[in-house]
Amino acid sequence: MSDIVLQRHNSVLQISLNRPAKKNALSQQMYRELTAALTQAATDSSINVVLLQGSADCFSAGNDLQDFLGAGELNAQHPTVQFLYQLAQFPKPLVAAVAGLAIGIGTTALLHCDLVYAADNSRFQLPFTKLGLCPEAGSSVLLPNVAGYQRAAQYLLLGEAFDAGQAQQMGLVNQVVSSGEVVALALEKATALAALPADAVQSSKALLKPQQSLTLQTIANELVEFQRLLNGTECQQRIAAFFQR
């Protein structure tokens, strides 16, 4: 079975990360499939809403580092980069169901979602500086907008983990329920959104995100710094230590 599973629920497209042996760590092939799914959904008039989910015990452990490091420079052809831009510009509602680990891109991707529902076992972390890296996916502007500067600095500079309750308190998550309920709740909300006039919903989303050009520019700026740091000695030493654990 593919590491990305697509299911249709009438006008809701459900995208499931399905790589349990690697805690849903995202490979370059997964990024390609995610980008393709979002690209098709964006232009398919029969799809009104996309629901993104992981498994009951893990949303995503972030990038598959070994695979990511083998994919070359972070340019326009890089699968991760293509996914980030497609995610940031997706015109239809994105709903997320999160349970278990949501690390790195597993958290920053949520900043592009319109509704986020989390299980009470969720654990979020943005450990970029711990690896000698910087924020990505536009999180250096999106997280302060959601949580305020001081709290964003706490999680992006110190890389501290936080739980579902803290995520809800800061505004990253809409509602917290049990792990057995989170997918059903997210699908219920996605279905409710999909039943509304699609043009009105998409226009409303666009109006809610007037600073999209700033987000896209921030992603570009982050990628430059991310690549520079990735090439640096300190980052390489920290990543080597990560693999030796």
VEXDO-893482 format. One record per residue (C-alpha): residue number from 1; x, y, z. Coordinates in Angstrom, 1 decimal. Layout:
<nodes>
[node NUM,[X,Y,Z]]
...
</nodes>
This chain:
<nodes>
[node 1,[0.0,0.0,0.0]]
[node 2,[1.1,3.5,-0.7]]
[node 3,[2.5,5.7,2.0]]
[node 4,[-0.2,8.3,1.0]]
[node 5,[-3.8,7.0,0.9]]
[node 6,[-6.5,9.0,-0.8]]
[node 7,[-10.2,8.4,-0.1]]
[node 8,[-13.3,10.3,-1.2]]
[node 9,[-16.2,11.1,1.0]]
[node 10,[-18.5,12.8,-1.5]]
[node 11,[-16.9,16.2,-2.0]]
[node 12,[-14.3,15.7,0.8]]
[node 13,[-10.9,14.3,-0.2]]
[node 14,[-9.2,12.5,2.7]]
[node 15,[-5.4,12.3,2.5]]
[node 16,[-3.9,9.9,5.0]]
[node 17,[-0.2,9.6,5.8]]
[node 18,[0.4,5.9,6.0]]
[node 19,[4.0,5.1,6.9]]
[node 20,[3.6,3.7,10.4]]
[node 21,[7.0,2.0,10.5]]
[node 22,[8.7,5.4,10.1]]
[node 23,[6.1,7.3,12.3]]
[node 24,[4.8,8.9,9.1]]
[node 25,[8.1,10.6,8.5]]
[node 26,[7.8,12.3,5.1]]
[node 27,[9.9,11.0,2.2]]
[node 28,[10.4,12.8,-1.1]]
[node 29,[8.0,10.4,-2.8]]
[node 30,[5.4,11.2,-0.2]]
[node 31,[5.9,14.9,-0.9]]
[node 32,[5.4,14.2,-4.6]]
[node 33,[2.2,12.4,-3.9]]
[node 34,[0.9,15.0,-1.5]]
[node 35,[1.7,17.8,-4.0]]
[node 36,[-0.1,15.9,-6.8]]
[node 37,[-3.1,15.3,-4.6]]
[node 38,[-3.4,18.9,-3.7]]
[node 39,[-2.8,20.1,-7.2]]
[node 40,[-5.6,17.9,-8.5]]
[node 41,[-7.9,18.8,-5.7]]
[node 42,[-7.4,22.5,-6.3]]
[node 43,[-8.8,22.3,-9.9]]
[node 44,[-11.4,19.5,-9.4]]
[node 45,[-14.8,21.1,-9.0]]
[node 46,[-16.1,17.9,-7.4]]
[node 47,[-13.8,18.4,-4.4]]
[node 48,[-14.7,21.1,-1.9]]
[node 49,[-12.6,20.3,1.1]]
[node 50,[-9.4,18.4,1.9]]
[node 51,[-8.9,16.5,5.1]]
[node 52,[-5.3,15.7,6.1]]
[node 53,[-4.6,13.1,8.8]]
[node 54,[-2.0,10.7,10.1]]
[node 55,[-2.6,7.6,12.2]]
[node 56,[-4.1,7.2,15.7]]
[node 57,[-0.7,7.4,17.4]]
[node 58,[1.3,9.6,15.0]]
[node 59,[0.5,12.5,12.7]]
[node 60,[4.0,12.9,11.4]]
[node 61,[7.5,12.7,12.9]]
[node 62,[8.6,15.3,10.4]]
[node 63,[11.0,14.8,7.5]]
[node 64,[12.7,11.5,6.8]]
[node 65,[16.1,13.1,7.3]]
[node 66,[18.2,10.6,5.4]]
[node 67,[15.9,10.8,2.5]]
[node 68,[15.7,14.6,2.7]]
[node 69,[19.5,15.0,2.7]]
[node 70,[19.8,12.9,-0.4]]
[node 71,[17.4,15.0,-2.4]]
[node 72,[19.8,17.8,-3.3]]
[node 73,[19.5,21.6,-3.2]]
[node 74,[16.3,23.2,-2.0]]
[node 75,[15.4,24.6,-5.4]]
[node 76,[12.1,24.8,-7.3]]
[node 77,[12.5,21.1,-8.4]]
[node 78,[12.9,19.8,-4.9]]
[node 79,[9.7,17.8,-3.9]]
[node 80,[9.6,19.3,-0.4]]
[node 81,[9.8,22.9,-1.8]]
[node 82,[7.0,22.1,-4.4]]
[node 83,[4.8,20.8,-1.6]]
[node 84,[5.4,23.9,0.6]]
[node 85,[4.3,26.3,-2.1]]
[node 86,[1.3,24.2,-3.1]]
[node 87,[0.2,23.9,0.5]]
[node 88,[0.6,27.7,1.1]]
[node 89,[-1.5,28.5,-2.0]]
[node 90,[-4.1,25.9,-1.8]]
[node 91,[-7.4,27.7,-2.4]]
[node 92,[-9.9,25.3,-0.8]]
[node 93,[-10.4,24.6,2.9]]
[node 94,[-7.9,22.3,4.6]]
[node 95,[-8.9,20.4,7.7]]
[node 96,[-6.4,18.5,9.8]]
[node 97,[-6.9,15.6,12.2]]
[node 98,[-3.8,15.3,14.5]]
[node 99,[-2.9,12.5,16.9]]
[node 100,[0.4,11.6,18.6]]
[node 101,[3.6,13.1,17.3]]
[node 102,[3.5,16.2,15.1]]
[node 103,[7.2,17.2,14.7]]
[node 104,[8.7,19.7,12.4]]
[node 105,[6.7,19.8,9.2]]
[node 106,[4.1,17.8,11.1]]
[node 107,[3.4,21.1,13.0]]
[node 108,[4.3,23.8,10.5]]
[node 109,[1.9,22.3,7.9]]
[node 110,[-0.9,22.8,10.3]]
[node 111,[-0.3,26.6,10.1]]
[node 112,[-1.6,26.4,6.6]]
[node 113,[-4.8,24.5,7.6]]
[node 114,[-8.1,26.3,8.2]]
[node 115,[-9.4,24.0,10.9]]
[node 116,[-7.2,21.8,13.1]]
[node 117,[-8.6,19.1,15.5]]
[node 118,[-6.2,17.3,17.8]]
[node 119,[-6.3,14.3,20.0]]
[node 120,[-5.4,14.6,23.6]]
[node 121,[-2.3,12.5,23.0]]
[node 122,[-0.9,15.0,20.5]]
[node 123,[2.7,16.3,21.0]]
[node 124,[4.0,19.1,18.9]]
[node 125,[7.6,20.3,18.5]]
[node 126,[9.6,22.5,16.2]]
[node 127,[13.2,21.3,16.8]]
[node 128,[14.9,23.2,14.0]]
[node 129,[17.5,25.0,16.1]]
[node 130,[18.3,21.7,17.9]]
[node 131,[19.5,20.5,14.5]]
[node 132,[21.3,23.7,13.7]]
[node 133,[18.5,24.8,11.3]]
[node 134,[15.9,27.5,11.1]]
[node 135,[12.1,27.6,10.7]]
[node 136,[10.5,26.5,7.5]]
[node 137,[7.1,26.4,5.7]]
[node 138,[6.5,30.1,6.5]]
[node 139,[6.3,29.3,10.2]]
[node 140,[8.6,32.3,11.2]]
[node 141,[5.7,34.6,10.2]]
[node 142,[2.7,32.4,10.6]]
[node 143,[3.3,31.1,14.1]]
[node 144,[3.8,34.7,15.6]]
[node 145,[0.6,35.7,13.9]]
[node 146,[-1.2,32.8,15.6]]
[node 147,[0.5,32.6,19.0]]
[node 148,[2.1,36.0,19.5]]
[node 149,[5.8,36.7,19.2]]
[node 150,[7.0,35.5,22.7]]
[node 151,[5.3,32.1,22.5]]
[node 152,[6.4,31.6,18.9]]
[node 153,[10.0,32.4,20.0]]
[node 154,[9.7,29.9,22.8]]
[node 155,[8.8,27.1,20.4]]
[node 156,[10.9,28.2,17.4]]
[node 157,[14.1,29.3,19.2]]
[node 158,[14.2,26.9,22.2]]
[node 159,[12.5,24.1,20.3]]
[node 160,[10.4,23.1,23.3]]
[node 161,[7.6,20.5,22.9]]
[node 162,[4.0,21.4,23.7]]
[node 163,[0.8,19.4,24.1]]
[node 164,[-2.7,19.6,22.6]]
[node 165,[-4.0,21.8,25.4]]
[node 166,[-1.2,24.4,24.9]]
[node 167,[-1.7,24.2,21.1]]
[node 168,[-5.4,25.0,21.6]]
[node 169,[-4.7,27.8,24.0]]
[node 170,[-2.3,29.5,21.6]]
[node 171,[-4.8,29.2,18.7]]
[node 172,[-3.1,26.5,16.6]]
[node 173,[-5.8,23.9,17.3]]
[node 174,[-9.6,24.4,17.3]]
[node 175,[-10.7,21.6,19.5]]
[node 176,[-9.1,18.7,21.5]]
[node 177,[-10.8,15.3,21.8]]
[node 178,[-9.8,11.7,22.4]]
[node 179,[-7.7,9.9,19.8]]
[node 180,[-10.6,7.7,19.0]]
[node 181,[-12.8,10.7,18.2]]
[node 182,[-10.5,13.1,16.3]]
[node 183,[-10.8,11.8,12.8]]
[node 184,[-14.6,11.5,13.0]]
[node 185,[-14.8,15.1,14.3]]
[node 186,[-12.5,16.4,11.6]]
[node 187,[-14.5,14.5,8.9]]
[node 188,[-17.8,15.9,10.4]]
[node 189,[-16.4,19.5,10.2]]
[node 190,[-15.0,18.9,6.7]]
[node 191,[-18.3,17.5,5.5]]
[node 192,[-20.1,20.5,7.0]]
[node 193,[-17.8,22.9,5.1]]
[node 194,[-18.2,20.9,1.9]]
[node 195,[-22.0,21.3,2.1]]
[node 196,[-21.7,25.1,2.0]]
[node 197,[-21.6,27.1,-1.2]]
[node 198,[-18.0,26.4,-2.5]]
[node 199,[-17.5,29.8,-4.1]]
[node 200,[-18.5,31.6,-0.9]]
[node 201,[-16.2,29.4,1.3]]
[node 202,[-13.2,29.8,-1.0]]
[node 203,[-13.7,33.5,-1.3]]
[node 204,[-14.0,33.8,2.5]]
[node 205,[-10.7,31.8,2.9]]
[node 206,[-8.9,34.1,0.5]]
[node 207,[-10.2,37.1,2.4]]
[node 208,[-9.0,35.6,5.7]]
[node 209,[-5.5,35.3,4.2]]
[node 210,[-4.7,38.7,2.8]]
[node 211,[-1.0,38.3,3.5]]
[node 212,[-0.4,35.3,1.3]]
[node 213,[2.3,37.1,-0.7]]
[node 214,[4.2,37.7,2.6]]
[node 215,[3.9,34.0,3.5]]
[node 216,[5.3,32.9,0.1]]
[node 217,[8.1,35.4,0.4]]
[node 218,[8.8,34.1,3.9]]
[node 219,[9.0,30.5,2.7]]
[node 220,[11.5,31.7,0.0]]
[node 221,[13.6,33.5,2.6]]
[node 222,[13.5,30.6,5.0]]
[node 223,[14.7,28.2,2.3]]
[node 224,[17.7,30.3,1.6]]
[node 225,[18.7,30.3,5.3]]
[node 226,[17.8,26.7,5.7]]
[node 227,[20.1,25.7,2.8]]
[node 228,[22.9,27.8,4.1]]
[node 229,[22.6,26.3,7.6]]
[node 230,[22.2,22.8,6.2]]
[node 231,[25.6,23.2,4.5]]
[node 232,[27.2,24.4,7.7]]
[node 233,[29.5,22.3,9.9]]
[node 234,[27.4,22.7,13.1]]
[node 235,[24.2,21.4,11.4]]
[node 236,[26.1,18.5,9.8]]
[node 237,[27.5,17.5,13.2]]
[node 238,[24.2,17.7,14.9]]
[node 239,[22.5,15.6,12.2]]
[node 240,[25.3,13.1,12.4]]
[node 241,[24.8,12.9,16.2]]
[node 242,[21.0,12.4,15.5]]
[node 243,[21.7,9.4,13.3]]
[node 244,[24.1,7.9,15.9]]
[node 245,[21.5,8.0,18.7]]
</nodes>
